[in-house]
């Protein structure tokens, strides 16, 4: 599994190196993606996150299908 979170919107490039030391394999590759603002909607008019310290992560599940994750850093 591979996950990358871009720090800015638009076309983003990220350079990586895939290595398997046991086989003496090292392959560079370039990952390019076009990041956009997400289209987010909820069935509630507001969500109360209560007190949240900067730099921390909070999780709140409102239904079986909606999980709210906020990251402030």
Buried (B, 14 or more C-beta within 10 A) or exposed (E): EEEEEBEEEEEBEEEEEEEEEEEEEEEEEEEEEEBEEEEEEEEEEEEEEEEEEEEEEBEEEEEEEBEBEEEEE
